[in-house]
Amino acid sequence: MYIGAERITVDNNICNGKPTIRGKRITVQTILEFLSAGDSKEEILKQYPTLVPEDIDACLRFAADLMGHQYSIKAIA
């Protein structure tokens, strides 16, 4: 488990089970998309005033943790 794991939650009843921030209807994916589009933390926090900077950091750590797993791609006929 990574630092900040308590900030990222997965609940099948919220956002179809996608990872969200503290059970809110704000997905990790949404925050990562804003960051990848070039938005700053400050801009994201203005759009989502219920978030704090640590929430955005937790999203980045969550994504980095996922990339640390081993994956294999298999062809499906």
HUWO-V333525 format. One record per run of one state. SS is the DSSP state (alpha for helix, beta for strand, coil for the rest). FROM is the first residue (numbers start at 1). TO is the last residue. If there is no record, write none. Layout:
((SS | FROM | TO) (SS | FROM | TO))
This chain:
((coil | 1 | 4) (alpha | 5 | 7) (beta | 8 | 9) (coil | 10 | 14) (alpha | 15 | 17) (coil | 18 | 19) (beta | 20 | 21) (coil | 22 | 26) (beta | 27 | 27) (alpha | 28 | 36) (coil | 37 | 40) (alpha | 41 | 47) (coil | 48 | 52) (alpha | 53 | 67) (coil | 68 | 77))
